[in-house]
Amino acid sequence: MEQFDIIFCRNVMMYLIPDAVRAVVARLTRALAPAGFLFLSHAETLRGLSRDFHLRHTHDTFYYQKREGVERSLNRLRRAPKPLLPIASLDISW
């Protein structure tokens, strides 16, 4: 199955019955790449439907990020080697 980095599903789930909403959320979760983003409308939420996402808020917008892959990315950053020189001392002039 092809996976997507971002999925926009706005003003769809609000018209479905609860069982159909759960099925749609499960399918969107499978279709989304690890650490991918899901955008819903302001009237829709995953609360009580899925624990597979982190709720995010930036630029006056709420959206969801798939948990799978986020922890892996954070662990990779924590294990990354420290720079040999402080960033401020690096000469980046061309």
N, C-alpha and C positions, 0 to 999 in steps of 0.2 A: 504494500500500500504506500502510495506517495505521501510524504509528510510535508506540512506547511509551517513556515516560521510565524505567520500571522494569519488569523482567521477573523473576519468581521461577520458577525451573526446578529444583526440589529433588528429589533422589532419582529422577531420570528417566534421565539419561545412563548411570548406573552399570549399567543393565540392558541396554544396547544394544551391538551389535557396533561396532568402530571406524569402519567406513564410515558407519554410521547416525549415530554421534556427530558425525562431521565434517559430515554433512548438517544435523543439528539445529543445530550451532553456527553454520554459515553462514546458516541461516534466522533464527536468533535475532539474529545480527549485523545482518541486513537489516531486521528488525522493530524494532530498538532505535534510538531517536532519537540524534542526535549528542550525545556526552557522557552518554548514558543509563547506567543501572546494571543489572547482571545479578547475581542472587543464585543461587548453587548450594549444594548441601549441603556439609558439611565433608568428605565422602568423594569429592567431584568436583573436577576441576581443568581449566583450559584449557591447562595446560602441554603444549607440543608439538602443540596443536590450532589455536591462533589467536594471531596477534600484533596483533589488532585491539583489545585491551583492556589497561588498566593494572590490576594487582592492587592493591587498596586494603585497608587494615586500620584500622578505627575501632570503638570501643565493643565490643571483644572479638569482632569479626566480620570475616571476610574476604569480600570481594566484588569484582566487576570493574566498571570504568568504561570505556565505549567511548572509544578514543583520538580518533576523529574528533570534532571539535568542542572537545575539551579544549584543544589547542594554540591554536585560534582564539580561545577564551575568554581564555586567558592573554595572548595578543598584544593583545587588546582592552583588557585591564586595564593592560598595560604602556604602551599609547598613551593611556590616559585622562588628561585634564588633571589637573594637581595642584590641590588645593584652594587658594583664595586665602588663606585663613586657616588656621592650625593647628587641627586638630579640637578640641583642648582649649580654644581661645579662643571657640568657637562657643557662643552662649547658646541652649540647647535647653529652657529653662524655659518653662512655659506660664503 
